[in-house]
Amino acid sequence: MFFLGIDIGSTASKCVVVNSEGEIVGKGLYGSGAGTNGPKTAIGAALAEAGILIEDIAYSCATGYGRNLLDWADMTLSELSCHAKGAGMLFPTAKTVIDIGGQDAKVLRIGEGGRLENFAMNDKCAAGTGRFLDVMASVFQCKVSDLQDYDAQSTKVASISSTCTVFAESEVISKLAGGEKIADIVAGIHESVAERTAGLAKRVGIGPEVAMTGGVALNEGLRDRLARKIGHPILVSRLAQFNGALGAALTARETYMKKAPALDVDEPRREGPVCCEGCAGDAR
C-alpha cells in the first residue's frame, strides 16, 4: 500500500509518497504553489520516483496554504500538525521545530511521535519569511540560494533596522547606494530574520534539541546566525523542504490504518474528503 502527502504552499508544492511501513518511496518538488500546476507537477514527480500510479494510492492528505484546492484528497490537515508529524520522524529527539515558509514563520514544540503541543506563528507580515528573502535577493539580482555565499564573505554586519519588507527593501537599496558591500548587507538581513525568529522561539520555549525545516533551513548563513541567537545548535535534514508533505503522508497512513477494518479491502479509497481539521485544535 502507498500513501500520499501533498504540501501546497504559497510559493512551492511538495509531495511525498510512503509505503505501508512509513518509508519514503517517492518525492517531488515544484517551485510554484497554490493556483498553479505546481501541485500536479509535484505529485507526478513523486509517483514517478515511486514507480506507481495515482490509482495505487490507498489514502491521501493535503496540507499547506492551498490544501483545500485539492478536492480529491481523502483528507486535509493543518500544516502545523503536519510539520510536527514530519519532524517527529526526521528528528526523533527534537522538541522544538523552526519552519520558515514562503509567507509565514512558525516555531513548534512537539512531543512523542511528533505530536503538536504548542506553537507561535508570524503569518500577518512578510518580514522574516521566505518571501522577505526573495525580495532581498531580487534587489541584489541573485538567487535566494546565493545569499548564504554572500553571508560567508561578510566582514561586518550592516544593520537593517526596518522590520517591514517594503521599508527594508528601501533601506537595502539606500545602503547599496552608500557603498555598503552586498555581503555585509546580506549578513544584516540574515541577522534581522534570525532576531525575529528567535523571538518566536523564545515565546514557545526552546527545548534541548532544535530542528529547522523548510527551504530556508538550507541557508547555512542564516541558520548559523539563528543558532547563535537561540543558544542551541540546529539540526537540519536534506529533506527539510519536504517535511510538511512527509507529515501529511504519515498522517494519511495512520488514518487509513485506523479506518482499515471499516473499509472495503477491494476498494480502499473513500468517496469524498475526510476532514480532520479538528485534530489540530487551534493550530490552524
Residue frames as qw, qx, qy, qz and C-alpha x, y, z in Angstrom:
[[0.000, 0.887, 0.462, 0.000, 0.00, 0.00, 0.00],
 [0.421, 0.174, 0.011, 0.890, 1.06, 3.57, -0.66],
 [0.160, -0.836, -0.457, 0.259, 0.08, 6.84, 0.97],
 [0.416, 0.482, 0.176, 0.751, 0.46, 10.34, -0.42],
 [0.259, -0.757, -0.315, 0.511, 1.03, 13.67, 1.30],
 [0.405, 0.561, 0.268, 0.671, 0.95, 16.97, -0.57],
 [0.296, -0.636, -0.260, 0.664, 2.02, 20.31, 0.91],
 [0.344, 0.677, 0.388, 0.522, 0.69, 23.12, -1.26],
 [0.369, -0.510, -0.214, 0.747, 2.47, 26.26, -0.13],
 [0.237, 0.883, 0.161, -0.371, 2.22, 29.82, -1.40],
 [0.163, 0.801, -0.469, -0.334, 5.50, 29.57, -3.33],
 [0.221, 0.370, -0.886, -0.170, 6.16, 25.84, -3.81],
 [0.894, -0.104, -0.034, -0.435, 4.41, 22.47, -3.90],
 [0.011, 0.460, -0.879, 0.120, 5.94, 19.41, -2.26],
 [0.891, -0.061, -0.142, -0.427, 4.75, 15.80, -2.39],
 [0.093, -0.432, 0.883, -0.160, 5.85, 12.65, -0.57],
 [0.861, -0.043, -0.341, -0.375, 4.74, 9.04, -1.01],
 [0.251, -0.457, 0.801, -0.295, 5.33, 6.49, 1.76],
 [0.529, -0.012, -0.811, -0.250, 4.71, 2.77, 1.84],
 [0.718, -0.519, -0.373, -0.278, 2.83, 0.74, 4.45],
 [0.741, -0.253, -0.351, 0.514, 5.94, 0.78, 6.67],
 [0.174, -0.950, -0.122, 0.227, 6.07, 4.57, 6.61],
 [0.577, -0.288, 0.374, 0.666, 9.20, 4.63, 4.46],
 [0.299, 0.744, -0.100, -0.589, 9.63, 7.34, 1.82],
 [0.685, 0.146, 0.640, 0.317, 9.49, 5.81, -1.67],
 [0.379, 0.533, 0.424, 0.626, 8.91, 8.92, -3.76],
 [0.170, -0.710, -0.260, 0.632, 9.06, 12.70, -3.51],
 [0.401, 0.535, 0.407, 0.623, 8.55, 15.67, -5.79],
 [0.192, -0.665, -0.222, 0.687, 9.01, 19.43, -5.50],
 [0.374, 0.564, 0.426, 0.600, 7.98, 22.19, -7.87],
 [0.285, -0.190, -0.219, 0.914, 8.70, 25.87, -7.37],
 [0.297, -0.241, -0.197, -0.903, 5.15, 27.17, -7.67],
 [0.109, 0.085, 0.834, -0.533, 2.32, 26.78, -5.24],
 [0.308, 0.527, 0.714, -0.344, -1.43, 27.27, -4.91],
 [0.412, 0.769, 0.153, -0.465, -3.33, 28.33, -8.00],
 [0.258, 0.654, -0.605, -0.373, -0.79, 26.86, -10.45],
 [0.899, 0.177, -0.366, -0.160, 0.16, 23.50, -11.95],
 [0.024, 0.611, -0.706, 0.357, 2.71, 23.12, -9.15],
 [0.666, -0.221, 0.586, -0.406, 0.74, 20.55, -7.11],
 [0.917, 0.341, 0.068, -0.196, 0.07, 18.38, -10.17],
 [0.551, 0.664, -0.481, 0.156, 3.73, 18.50, -11.21],
 [0.194, -0.542, 0.714, -0.398, 5.00, 17.67, -7.70],
 [0.815, -0.040, 0.452, -0.361, 2.58, 14.74, -7.40],
 [0.854, 0.493, -0.138, -0.097, 3.59, 13.43, -10.82],
 [0.314, 0.665, -0.630, 0.251, 7.28, 13.53, -9.86],
 [0.440, -0.387, 0.691, -0.423, 6.66, 11.70, -6.57],
 [0.895, 0.161, 0.288, -0.299, 4.59, 8.99, -8.24],
 [0.721, 0.610, -0.328, 0.009, 7.20, 8.55, -10.97],
 [0.063, 0.614, -0.720, 0.317, 10.00, 8.16, -8.43],
 [0.601, -0.184, 0.659, -0.414, 7.93, 5.60, -6.52],
 [0.093, 0.140, -0.894, -0.416, 7.13, 3.79, -9.79],
 [0.149, 0.426, 0.862, -0.229, 3.38, 3.79, -9.17],
 [0.058, -0.466, -0.487, -0.737, 0.17, 5.38, -10.47],
 [0.294, -0.278, 0.260, -0.877, -2.28, 7.61, -8.60],
 [0.803, -0.193, -0.326, -0.460, -4.66, 4.63, -8.54],
 [0.713, 0.017, -0.630, 0.307, -2.15, 2.81, -6.32],
 [0.001, -0.310, 0.448, -0.838, -2.55, 5.40, -3.54],
 [0.322, -0.410, -0.848, 0.099, -4.67, 3.98, -0.71],
 [0.247, -0.861, -0.404, 0.188, -5.15, 7.28, 1.11],
 [0.443, 0.414, 0.029, 0.795, -4.02, 10.88, 0.68],
 [0.313, -0.781, -0.362, 0.401, -3.71, 14.00, 2.81],
 [0.368, 0.647, 0.122, 0.657, -3.33, 17.61, 1.66],
 [0.449, -0.695, -0.272, 0.491, -1.84, 20.36, 3.80],
 [0.398, -0.059, 0.185, 0.897, -0.47, 23.86, 3.40],
 [0.135, 0.332, 0.042, -0.933, -1.79, 27.19, 2.19],
 [0.501, 0.208, -0.403, -0.737, -3.67, 25.66, -0.77],
 [0.151, -0.052, 0.979, -0.126, -4.77, 22.37, 0.77],
 [0.477, 0.431, 0.584, -0.496, -8.47, 23.00, 0.18],
 [0.440, 0.578, -0.337, -0.598, -7.87, 23.40, -3.55],
 [0.197, 0.240, -0.931, -0.191, -7.07, 19.69, -3.90],
 [0.680, -0.110, 0.123, -0.714, -10.66, 18.46, -3.85],
 [0.858, 0.093, -0.465, -0.198, -9.82, 14.81, -4.50],
 [0.192, 0.376, -0.773, 0.473, -7.63, 14.37, -1.40],
 [0.550, -0.376, -0.745, -0.032, -9.08, 11.98, 1.17],
 [0.471, -0.756, -0.359, 0.278, -8.37, 14.40, 3.99],
 [0.280, 0.736, -0.143, 0.600, -6.89, 17.80, 4.79],
 [0.686, -0.564, -0.308, 0.342, -4.94, 18.86, 7.86],
 [0.117, -0.985, 0.108, 0.063, -3.30, 22.00, 9.23],
 [0.642, 0.586, -0.383, 0.314, 0.30, 22.47, 8.15],
 [0.266, -0.681, 0.522, -0.439, 1.24, 22.93, 11.81],
 [0.857, -0.215, 0.408, -0.230, 0.23, 19.39, 12.69],
 [0.907, 0.410, -0.018, 0.098, 1.83, 18.01, 9.53],
 [0.325, 0.743, -0.456, 0.368, 5.13, 19.80, 10.15],
 [0.504, -0.549, 0.552, -0.375, 5.14, 18.45, 13.70],
 [0.951, 0.035, 0.276, -0.132, 4.44, 14.90, 12.47],
 [0.766, 0.582, -0.184, 0.201, 7.13, 15.04, 9.78],
 [0.062, 0.751, -0.520, 0.402, 9.71, 16.45, 12.17],
 [0.760, -0.401, 0.416, -0.297, 8.91, 13.65, 14.61],
 [0.964, 0.195, 0.143, 0.106, 10.22, 11.21, 12.00],
 [0.582, 0.683, -0.198, 0.394, 13.15, 13.24, 10.66],
 [0.136, 0.519, -0.525, 0.661, 14.31, 14.44, 14.09],
 [0.660, -0.402, -0.631, -0.077, 13.11, 11.96, 16.77],
 [0.535, -0.324, -0.466, 0.626, 14.95, 13.75, 19.59],
 [0.090, 0.240, 0.052, 0.965, 13.95, 17.32, 18.69],
 [0.074, -0.584, -0.711, 0.385, 11.40, 19.12, 20.87],
 [0.135, 0.757, 0.090, -0.633, 11.50, 22.49, 19.07],
 [0.558, 0.319, 0.591, 0.487, 10.96, 22.83, 15.32],
 [0.050, 0.651, -0.030, -0.756, 11.53, 26.08, 13.43],
 [0.506, 0.401, 0.661, 0.383, 9.98, 26.42, 9.99],
 [0.072, 0.573, -0.066, -0.814, 10.31, 29.48, 7.78],
 [0.534, 0.454, 0.694, 0.164, 7.91, 29.19, 4.87],
 [0.324, 0.399, 0.408, 0.755, 7.13, 31.36, 1.88],
 [0.174, -0.648, -0.222, -0.707, 4.60, 33.53, 3.67],
 [0.629, -0.713, 0.026, -0.311, 4.97, 32.74, 7.37],
 [0.323, 0.418, -0.754, 0.391, 7.41, 31.70, 10.06],
 [0.789, -0.459, -0.106, -0.395, 6.46, 29.28, 12.80],
 [0.111, 0.421, -0.827, 0.356, 8.03, 27.60, 15.80],
 [0.817, -0.258, -0.347, -0.382, 6.54, 24.36, 17.11],
 [0.269, -0.438, 0.784, -0.347, 7.01, 22.48, 20.34],
 [0.777, 0.067, -0.492, -0.386, 6.45, 18.80, 19.72],
 [0.634, -0.422, 0.561, -0.325, 6.05, 15.75, 21.92],
 [0.508, -0.138, 0.846, 0.085, 6.16, 11.99, 21.49],
 [0.498, 0.369, 0.749, 0.233, 5.66, 10.82, 17.91],
 [0.162, 0.179, 0.352, 0.904, 5.61, 14.34, 16.52],
 [0.146, -0.737, -0.659, 0.014, 2.54, 15.45, 18.48],
 [0.134, 0.564, 0.027, 0.815, 1.99, 19.21, 18.33],
 [0.430, -0.490, -0.609, 0.451, 1.99, 20.69, 21.84],
 [0.074, -0.844, -0.195, 0.495, 2.37, 24.43, 21.30],
 [0.573, 0.361, 0.351, 0.647, 3.30, 26.91, 18.60],
 [0.018, -0.756, -0.085, 0.649, 3.95, 30.55, 17.77],
 [0.556, 0.413, 0.569, 0.444, 3.47, 31.94, 14.30],
 [0.020, 0.550, -0.082, -0.831, 4.08, 35.07, 12.26],
 [0.364, 0.368, 0.771, 0.371, 1.52, 34.98, 9.44],
 [0.115, 0.886, 0.379, -0.241, 0.50, 38.64, 9.35],
 [0.076, 0.916, -0.277, -0.280, 3.66, 40.15, 7.86],
 [0.870, 0.451, -0.168, 0.111, 6.16, 39.05, 5.21],
 [0.014, 0.796, -0.540, 0.273, 9.12, 40.18, 7.34],
 [0.394, -0.435, 0.782, -0.210, 11.25, 37.23, 8.41],
 [0.847, 0.231, 0.431, -0.208, 9.73, 34.84, 5.84],
 [0.642, 0.071, 0.578, 0.498, 10.89, 33.23, 2.63],
 [0.334, 0.829, 0.376, 0.243, 9.12, 36.00, 0.72],
 [0.249, -0.939, 0.130, 0.196, 11.25, 38.58, 2.57],
 [0.556, -0.413, 0.560, 0.455, 14.40, 36.81, 1.38],
 [0.558, 0.485, 0.574, 0.352, 13.02, 36.60, -2.18],
 [0.131, 0.975, 0.169, 0.060, 12.55, 40.37, -2.23],
 [0.380, -0.809, 0.345, 0.287, 16.05, 40.97, -0.88],
 [0.645, -0.074, 0.620, 0.441, 17.60, 38.60, -3.44],
 [0.461, 0.721, 0.447, 0.261, 15.80, 40.45, -6.24],
 [0.084, -0.983, 0.082, 0.142, 17.42, 43.71, -5.09],
 [0.411, -0.610, 0.591, 0.333, 20.86, 42.07, -5.45],
 [0.691, 0.512, -0.323, -0.395, 19.80, 40.41, -8.73],
 [0.125, 0.359, -0.923, 0.064, 20.79, 36.99, -7.44],
 [0.659, -0.250, -0.664, -0.251, 19.14, 33.72, -6.48],
 [0.644, -0.669, 0.107, -0.357, 17.95, 33.16, -2.91],
 [0.967, -0.145, -0.047, 0.205, 20.38, 30.25, -2.74],
 [0.569, 0.503, -0.186, 0.623, 23.25, 32.71, -3.35],
 [0.322, -0.846, 0.060, -0.420, 22.55, 34.60, -0.12],
 [0.854, -0.498, 0.089, 0.120, 24.43, 32.13, 2.07],
 [0.771, 0.228, 0.053, 0.592, 27.53, 32.53, -0.12],
 [0.104, 0.759, -0.028, 0.642, 27.40, 36.30, 0.30],
 [0.636, -0.740, 0.036, -0.214, 26.99, 35.90, 4.06],
 [0.916, -0.195, 0.035, 0.349, 30.13, 33.75, 4.20],
 [0.573, 0.404, 0.037, 0.712, 32.09, 36.62, 2.61],
 [0.202, -0.905, -0.140, -0.346, 30.93, 39.33, 5.04],
 [0.508, 0.201, -0.472, 0.692, 33.41, 41.07, 7.29],
 [0.082, 0.077, 0.492, -0.864, 30.84, 43.02, 9.30],
 [0.081, 0.557, 0.827, 0.001, 27.08, 43.12, 9.78],
 [0.050, -0.206, -0.180, -0.961, 25.30, 46.04, 8.16],
 [0.169, 0.287, 0.721, -0.607, 22.41, 46.83, 10.48],
 [0.197, -0.343, -0.637, -0.662, 18.93, 46.52, 8.93],
 [0.115, 0.045, 0.565, -0.816, 16.60, 48.41, 11.27],
 [0.583, 0.059, -0.146, -0.797, 13.35, 48.10, 9.31],
 [0.408, 0.005, 0.892, -0.195, 11.12, 45.12, 10.10],
 [0.649, 0.575, 0.284, -0.409, 8.67, 45.85, 7.28],
 [0.732, 0.150, 0.516, 0.419, 9.63, 44.20, 3.97],
 [0.378, 0.840, 0.261, 0.290, 8.82, 47.32, 1.94],
 [0.186, -0.963, 0.193, -0.039, 10.85, 49.63, 4.17],
 [0.715, -0.430, 0.472, 0.283, 13.67, 47.10, 4.49],
 [0.706, 0.438, 0.395, 0.391, 13.91, 46.94, 0.69],
 [0.178, 0.946, 0.033, 0.269, 14.29, 50.72, 0.55],
 [0.497, -0.802, 0.324, 0.065, 16.86, 50.60, 3.34],
 [0.808, -0.089, 0.462, 0.356, 18.89, 47.96, 1.48],
 [0.546, 0.689, 0.265, 0.397, 18.81, 50.00, -1.74],
 [0.109, -0.976, 0.107, -0.154, 19.99, 53.03, 0.23],
 [0.670, -0.585, 0.413, 0.196, 22.88, 51.08, 1.74],
 [0.775, 0.253, 0.406, 0.414, 23.94, 49.85, -1.68],
 [0.309, 0.873, 0.132, 0.354, 23.90, 53.42, -2.96],
 [0.345, -0.906, 0.231, -0.086, 26.01, 54.40, 0.05],
 [0.378, 0.647, -0.658, 0.077, 28.73, 51.93, -0.89],
 [0.655, -0.356, 0.600, -0.291, 27.99, 49.14, 1.60],
 [0.113, 0.284, -0.912, -0.274, 29.15, 45.70, 0.42],
 [0.727, -0.108, -0.413, -0.537, 26.45, 43.24, -0.64],
 [0.614, -0.022, -0.756, 0.227, 27.97, 40.58, 1.61],
 [0.114, -0.014, -0.573, 0.811, 27.68, 42.81, 4.69],
 [0.497, -0.049, -0.028, -0.866, 24.11, 43.80, 3.83],
 [0.737, -0.066, -0.610, -0.284, 23.14, 40.14, 3.41],
 [0.415, -0.027, -0.748, 0.517, 24.65, 39.41, 6.82],
 [0.183, 0.003, 0.343, -0.921, 22.45, 42.18, 8.22],
 [0.657, -0.045, -0.338, -0.672, 19.38, 40.73, 6.51],
 [0.677, -0.062, -0.732, 0.043, 20.10, 37.31, 7.97],
 [0.189, -0.006, -0.632, 0.752, 20.61, 38.84, 11.41],
 [0.410, -0.048, 0.064, -0.909, 17.23, 40.57, 11.11],
 [0.756, -0.070, -0.490, -0.429, 15.41, 37.34, 10.17],
 [0.565, -0.005, -0.750, 0.342, 17.25, 35.41, 12.89],
 [0.031, -0.076, 0.475, -0.876, 16.27, 38.00, 15.50],
 [0.609, -0.068, -0.080, -0.786, 12.57, 37.82, 14.62],
 [0.785, -0.010, -0.588, -0.194, 12.58, 34.02, 14.50],
 [0.388, 0.077, -0.729, 0.559, 14.45, 33.74, 17.81],
 [0.306, -0.121, 0.307, -0.893, 11.73, 35.89, 19.37],
 [0.786, -0.060, -0.298, -0.538, 9.09, 33.41, 18.22],
 [0.693, 0.082, -0.698, 0.163, 11.15, 30.51, 19.56],
 [0.137, 0.135, -0.631, 0.751, 11.50, 32.09, 22.97],
 [0.563, -0.139, 0.071, -0.812, 7.72, 32.55, 23.18],
 [0.868, -0.018, -0.403, -0.288, 7.23, 28.80, 22.65],
 [0.690, -0.574, 0.437, -0.058, 10.14, 27.69, 24.79],
 [0.518, 0.614, -0.585, -0.109, 13.34, 26.27, 23.35],
 [0.965, -0.239, 0.079, -0.078, 13.91, 22.58, 24.01],
 [0.574, -0.572, 0.500, 0.307, 17.28, 20.85, 24.35],
 [0.450, 0.029, 0.706, 0.546, 17.20, 19.74, 20.68],
 [0.343, 0.679, 0.114, -0.639, 16.17, 22.17, 17.94],
 [0.519, 0.192, 0.695, 0.458, 15.46, 21.30, 14.30],
 [0.221, 0.552, -0.072, -0.801, 14.79, 23.54, 11.32],
 [0.512, 0.345, 0.758, 0.210, 12.63, 22.69, 8.32],
 [0.360, 0.878, 0.220, -0.224, 11.51, 24.43, 5.14],
 [0.714, 0.581, 0.034, 0.389, 13.61, 25.73, 2.26],
 [0.027, -0.906, 0.257, -0.336, 15.20, 28.47, 4.37],
 [0.818, -0.505, 0.274, 0.027, 16.71, 25.75, 6.59],
 [0.871, 0.237, 0.163, 0.397, 19.16, 25.06, 3.76],
 [0.223, 0.865, -0.129, 0.430, 20.56, 28.59, 4.08],
 [0.765, -0.162, -0.417, 0.464, 23.60, 27.86, 6.23],
 [0.231, 0.307, -0.198, 0.902, 24.42, 31.51, 6.88],
 [0.479, -0.469, -0.065, -0.739, 21.00, 32.33, 8.29],
 [0.862, -0.307, -0.394, -0.085, 20.81, 29.02, 10.16],
 [0.646, 0.017, -0.426, 0.633, 24.13, 29.62, 11.92],
 [0.025, -0.343, 0.170, -0.923, 23.10, 33.13, 12.97],
 [0.682, -0.422, -0.211, -0.559, 19.81, 31.80, 14.31],
 [0.832, -0.174, -0.481, 0.216, 21.63, 29.07, 16.25],
 [0.383, 0.134, -0.386, 0.828, 23.72, 31.73, 17.98],
 [0.319, -0.398, -0.022, -0.860, 20.61, 33.78, 18.79],
 [0.808, -0.372, -0.195, -0.413, 18.81, 30.89, 20.49],
 [0.291, -0.639, 0.667, -0.250, 21.92, 29.39, 22.06],
 [0.798, -0.032, 0.592, -0.104, 21.44, 25.91, 20.59],
 [0.099, -0.236, 0.777, 0.575, 22.81, 24.04, 17.58],
 [0.672, 0.338, 0.126, -0.647, 20.16, 23.44, 14.91],
 [0.522, 0.013, 0.832, 0.188, 19.53, 20.05, 13.30],
 [0.503, 0.533, -0.172, -0.658, 18.73, 20.04, 9.60],
 [0.689, 0.096, 0.711, 0.103, 17.93, 17.39, 7.00],
 [0.089, -0.131, 0.622, 0.767, 18.32, 17.25, 3.22],
 [0.081, -0.491, -0.817, -0.292, 14.56, 16.60, 3.29],
 [0.072, -0.310, -0.403, 0.858, 13.88, 19.90, 5.07],
 [0.299, 0.117, -0.254, -0.912, 11.64, 21.20, 2.27],
 [0.507, -0.134, -0.749, -0.406, 9.57, 18.02, 2.25],
 [0.037, 0.020, -0.802, 0.596, 8.80, 17.99, 5.97],
 [0.498, 0.156, 0.276, -0.807, 5.17, 19.15, 5.72],
 [0.718, 0.240, -0.444, -0.479, 4.40, 16.74, 2.87],
 [0.387, 0.162, -0.886, 0.198, 6.07, 13.91, 4.80],
 [0.194, 0.048, 0.678, -0.708, 3.90, 14.65, 7.83],
 [0.647, 0.220, -0.022, -0.730, 0.82, 14.63, 5.60],
 [0.644, 0.237, -0.688, -0.236, 1.79, 11.27, 4.09],
 [0.207, 0.079, -0.880, 0.420, 2.40, 9.75, 7.54],
 [0.394, 0.122, 0.441, -0.797, -0.95, 11.13, 8.73],
 [0.701, 0.226, -0.335, -0.588, -2.69, 9.61, 5.70],
 [0.506, 0.174, -0.844, 0.045, -1.10, 6.24, 6.53],
 [0.007, 0.009, 0.784, -0.620, -2.09, 6.39, 10.21],
 [0.527, 0.172, 0.184, -0.812, -5.63, 7.48, 9.40],
 [0.691, 0.211, -0.537, -0.435, -6.08, 4.71, 6.85],
 [0.364, 0.130, -0.892, 0.234, -4.73, 2.07, 9.23],
 [0.210, 0.078, 0.642, -0.734, -7.22, 3.14, 11.91],
 [0.622, 0.291, 0.069, -0.724, -10.11, 3.07, 9.43],
 [0.218, 0.314, -0.857, -0.347, -8.99, -0.06, 7.59],
 [0.169, 0.163, 0.953, -0.192, -11.41, -2.53, 9.28],
 [0.384, 0.592, 0.480, -0.522, -14.36, -0.42, 8.11],
 [0.302, 0.615, -0.377, -0.623, -13.11, -0.01, 4.53],
 [0.924, 0.332, 0.115, -0.152, -13.77, -2.27, 1.58],
 [0.598, -0.469, 0.512, 0.401, -10.49, -4.11, 1.01],
 [0.611, 0.365, 0.559, 0.426, -11.15, -4.29, -2.74],
 [0.202, 0.754, 0.225, 0.584, -11.69, -0.53, -2.96],
 [0.538, -0.334, -0.434, 0.641, -9.66, 1.17, -0.22],
 [0.111, 0.142, 0.027, 0.983, -10.34, 4.76, -1.29],
 [0.105, 0.558, 0.652, -0.503, -13.21, 6.57, 0.39],
 [0.221, 0.643, 0.511, 0.526, -15.68, 8.61, -1.57],
 [0.143, -0.916, -0.121, -0.354, -15.16, 12.29, -0.81],
 [0.283, 0.545, -0.514, 0.599, -12.71, 14.01, 1.54],
 [0.665, -0.527, -0.491, 0.199, -12.27, 13.18, 5.18],
 [0.054, 0.803, -0.142, 0.576, -11.79, 16.41, 7.13],
 [0.743, -0.348, -0.429, 0.377, -9.55, 16.28, 10.18],
 [0.143, 0.685, -0.120, 0.704, -9.11, 19.98, 10.82],
 [0.618, -0.704, 0.001, -0.350, -10.27, 19.45, 14.37],
 [0.915, -0.110, -0.223, 0.316, -7.27, 17.18, 15.06],
 [0.503, 0.301, -0.195, 0.787, -5.06, 20.24, 15.30],
 [0.278, -0.658, -0.500, 0.490, -7.27, 22.10, 17.73],
 [0.075, 0.935, 0.103, -0.330, -6.46, 25.78, 17.44],
 [0.409, -0.432, 0.535, 0.600, -3.40, 25.07, 15.29],
 [0.580, 0.641, 0.498, 0.066, -4.82, 26.39, 12.03]]
